[in-house]
Amino acid sequence: MEPMQSILDELGPLMPRHLSEAPTMVNLDGFGQFLQNLKNQGMHPYLMGDFPVEEGPVNMSKPPRKPYLVRK
């Protein structure tokens, strides 16, 4: 909390605010797919960094593998 408070103090010296609690984290599910859609449409969001593109919900099971035959 103290490092965030010092950053806020440096950014806005006109309106001194004191943090009473830590900010809540936001769920970023789907953000990687959003960035991929932007890239596919021709935009280049290079300042966003690398976010993985999710294939779907994490708890989904993988489809069963097809059997294959090995001949000698």
Backbone hydrogen bonds, N-H to C=O, Kabsch-Sander energy under -0.5 kcal/mol:
donor,donor_aa,acceptor,acceptor_aa,energy
5,Q,1,M,-2.4
6,S,2,E,-2.2
7,I,3,P,-1.9
8,L,4,M,-2.4
9,D,5,Q,-2.2
10,E,6,S,-1.7
11,L,7,I,-2.2
12,G,8,L,-2.3
31,F,28,L,-2.0
34,F,30,G,-1.9
35,L,31,F,-2.3
36,Q,32,G,-2.1
37,N,33,Q,-2.3
38,L,34,F,-1.9
39,K,35,L,-2.2
40,N,36,Q,-2.4
41,Q,37,N,-1.4
42,G,39,K,-1.4
43,M,38,L,-2.3
46,Y,44,H,-2.3
48,M,45,P,-1.0
49,G,46,Y,-0.7
51,F,49,G,-0.7
54,E,52,P,-0.7
60,M,57,P,-1.3
71,R,69,L,-0.6
